[in-house]
Amino acid sequence: MQSTDDGALLRQYSENHSDEAFAALVTRHINLVYSVALRQVGNLHQAEEITQAVFIILAKKAASLRHEKALSSWLFQVARLTANNFIRSESRRRHREEEAYMQSVLDEAGTEVWPRIASLLDDAVAKLREKDRQAIVLRFYEGRNLRDVGLALGATEAAAEKRVSRALEKLRKFFTKRGVSSTTAILAGAISANSVQAAPVALAKGVTTVAIVKGSIAAVSTSTLVKGTMKTMTWLKIKFAIVIGTAVLLAGGMATVAISQTSASNTITLNDGTKLTLLGVTTGIQQMAPGYENLRTANRLYTPNKPSMLWIKSENASNQSSTYEIVVYDKAKTACVNLEKSTGSHVSAGVDIQGFILEAFPRWDKEFIVRVRPYRGKFSQGQFIVSNPAPVTEVTNWIADPLPATKSDGNLEVTLAKLVAGATTPSWAGGSLMPTNDPVNQCVHLNFDFRQNGQSTTNWDPWPVQTTDAAGNWSRGLIYDYPTNGVRRIWGRMINGANIPPPEHYGMDGYYYQPGLWPDKPWKVRLEFIQRSGFSDDEMVTFTNVPVKSGTKQDMDDEWSAWDVGKTNFPFTITSATVKGVHLKLLPPLMFTNVNSTGNPKDVSIIIGADPDFNPKGMNLTVVSATDDQGRDLWHPFGVPWAGHYSIEIARVDDDVKSVNLTLALHKSRFVEFTVNPSRK
C-alpha cells in the first residue's frame, strides 16, 4: 500500500499549497499518464507535452478531487481525452524506431500479442465499467498487488481478484471481436509488461514546476491543449467517478495507394467457391481496411514504423470463415516471401476482412504479384497484380562477408560455410513432390561449423532466423535439419508408446529455412543458437520426488492464467530452487488425459515460474533428464521458451506415476549475424 494515499496528498496541496505533496503525486502517477499519452500519439515529445497538460489540469482540479480514492483512473481518462484532443487539433508527423517493430522471434515469444493490442488497449479499458477499469488500471498500469487493489476499491483481496479476472475476460472478448485471439493469461502478461513505460527522468521535475503555477509559464501549444481538454471535460461532465462517454476515434494516419487490377472486379475464386477481393493497400501508423473504416467490428492495427498493408475480403458461400496467407513474388518470379495474416475483422456471416503487413516485397519493381491460399493449403489459380506502394529507385547494398565467415557470441564461434537461395524444400519419402520451379517450394540451404571455448562442438542448434536487406525487407523463420538429397525417411523408435524419430534417422546436409528474400541483393542473416547438451553445473538444478496430482487440461489452463496474473495464494505447495541467481518456482506437476492425442494417453504438465524481476530475454529452459517414481525415463521436449512462465509437457506417461524427478538447465542463447551474398542453386 502506498504510504500516503492520493486523497491526502490532494488535500495537502489544495488546502496548504504543498508543492511537496503535488510533486509526490506527479512522481507516483507520471508513468501511467505518460504511457497512455505515448500510446495514443506515438511520439515521445508530444507525449511529454500531453503529460504536462494533464498535470496542469490536475493542479486546477485538485480542490474538487481531494476526497478521491482512485485518482489513477481519473488521470487515465484525462490523459486519454487530452491525447484525443491533441490528435484532432494538431497536424504532425510521428516517428518510431525501426527496431521497436523488427524484433527477433525470441523477443516476441511472450509478447507477440502486444503490437496488435497496443493501439486498442486504452479504448478497450475506457469501455469497461468504472470499477472494472479501476481494477485494470490499478493492477496492471500501476502494478499494485491484489490486496492494494481491493483496498482501493473497498473490497477484499478475493473480490479484487475476481473483478480483475472478469475485466480481463471482457478485454479478451473486445480484442477477439477485432481479430486478436488470445487468452486472459497472455493479455495479462502483455499489459503488465508493456502498458506503462518509464517517462523521461527530467519530465517529472518540469511537469511539477509548470503545473504548480497552473500552467502560467507553459508553452502556448500546451496552454491551448489544456483549455481544449478542460472544455471537453466540462462537456462530458467529468468528475472523479467518471462515466465514459462516446469514445473519440483516433484520426487515421492512413493513406490508400493505387492498385493495378487483374480484372475489372479485382477478384479471384478459390476451389471451394470462396470469392476473394483485393480491397487495397494502406500505409500509416494506425490502419484499417479501405472502405470499412466505420465498421463496428473493424480492427484498427497499430503499426508504429508505418509499413504498407494489403487487405483482402473473403466471401464464403457456406458462411465458413478461414484464415489465409499470401505469397508475394517479383514480376519475374525469381523468389517469393509468404506472409501470414496480421489482423482480421468480421463483417457478416461468411464475410471477413484480413490484413497482411507487407514485411517484404520487391520494392524496386513497379508492380508485384500476390497469390493467396488457405493457411497451409493449396493455392488458387488466380493472382493479384499490385502497384508498388513504396517504390525504391536506388538501394545502396551492404558489403557482404566472403564465405566461409566466422562470428562469435561469448564462448561460441559460428562459421557459416555456405548459404544457397532457391534450394529444393525437403519432402517426406513417399509424398508428392511439389514443382521445384515455383519459388514457393524453394528454401534457403546453409551449413555451419561450431567451436565452443576453441573446441569443435556439435551440441548447438540454430533455431530462429531473421533475414533483412538494404531495401527494408525482412522475414523471419525457423531453421530445420536438411536431409541428404532433400528427402526425409520416416521411421523411428517408441518411447512410452510415442513414435519419436531419433536424430540419426536420416543423413544430414546442413540446415534450411523459409522464407528468405530476393537473392540478387546482400542479406543480413541474424541467427539464434540454442544449446542442447553439455551444460555446466551452475546452469543446472534438480527437483526430486515432486508429487504429481491429477486434473484436467482446463485445470492446467487455469493454473497458467492464475500464475500469469500474479496469483500467490495457491492451495498447494510450490517448490523453489535457485540457478544462476534466478529463483525458479515449480508448481505441482499435473496429470491429465490428452483428448487430442491418439488413444487419449496421460500427459503431465509442469509450470515453472520465476521472480517478477527475472529477465527472460535469450534464456531457455531445457529438461536434461526426467524420470518417474519407478525410475522410468520420461519423454520431454528440448528447449522451452519463456511465455510468462516456462511450460513443460511430458507426453504419454504411465497411469501409476506418483512423482517425478527433474534435472533442468537454465541457459542463454547465442546470437550472431552475417552479411552475405546468397548464391543460387
Secondary structure, DSSP 8 states (H G I E B T S, - for coil): --SS-HHHHHHHHHHH--HHHHHHHHHHHHHHHHHHHHHHH--HHHHHHHHHHHHHHHHHHHHHHTT-S-HHHHHHHHHHHHHHHHHHH--------GGGTS--TTTTTTTTTHHHHHHHHHHHHHTS-HHHHHHHIIIIIS---HHHHHHHHTS-HHHHHHHHHHHHHHHHHHHHHTT----HHHHHHHHHHHS-----HHHHHHHHHHHHTTTTTS-HHHHHHHHHHHHHHHHHT--SS----S-------EEEE----SSSS-EEE-TTS-EEEEEEEEEESEE--TT-TT-TT---EE-TT--EEEEEEEE-TT-----EEEEEE-TT-S-EEEEE--EEEEEETTEEEEEEE-S---TTSSEEEEEEEETTS---S--EEEE-SS--S---------SSEEEEETTEEEEEEEEEEEEE--EETTS----TTSGGGEEEEEEEEEEETTEE---EEEEEEEEEETTS-EEEEE-EEEEGGGEE----EEETTEEE--TTSS-EEEEEES----TTS-EEEEEEEEE-S---GGGEEEEEEEE-EE--HHHHHHHHHHHHTT----SS--EEEEETTEEEEE---EEEE-TTSTT--EEEEEEEEE-TT---TTEEEEEEEEEETT--B----SEE--SSSEEEEEEEE-TT--EEEEEEEEEE-EEEEEEE--EE-
